[in-house]
Amino acid sequence: MDRFCSNCGTNLVGNEYCPRCGTGSEAAASDPRPPSCLDLASSLDDGEKDLWFGHPDALSAPLAAKSVKWRLTTSRLVVDRGLMGKRNESLQLRSVKEVQVRKSLRQIPRGVGDILISSLDASTPELLLESVPTVDEVAELLREQVRGVHAGVRVRSSEES
């Protein structure tokens, strides 16, 4: 059973110390899910399944790591923001047009980056996930899920109107 670092959420894969932040494995959560999973509501629509949980990298964005949580499901991306007051955004994957990865020189050595999502949703034309750990893997998971949703549902672009 996998265990995750209680500080940054990295899979410990049997390591004594977290390979990303150095936290000892004794400090790992007893729950096998990353810490960001524990704070998110698990109320899902019928048939919707959680695919990934995350939060910004604690070293790159320490405040955001405590106040922003992400959840990718089979049909949407949910972003929870805030420490005191909470704000929740939900983007349906069927409205996603493009997923881009951006990495600054500071982010590259840590495997961290930003994901910019362009969508057809008028209320959320762009959504930026900043300081995403293992950004390439997360972006590819998101792209695969968007492709799968688009294969099942024809997405109408603004050019077709």
Protein Blocks (a to p, Z undefined) as FASTA:
>chain_A
ZZddfklopafkhpabdfklopafklpcfblbdfklmmpccbdcehiacfbdcdddfklm
mmlmmmgccdddfkbccddedjklccdddddfklpmbdcddddfklmmnopacdddddfb
fklmbccdehiahklmmmmmmmmmmmmmmmmpccddfklZZ
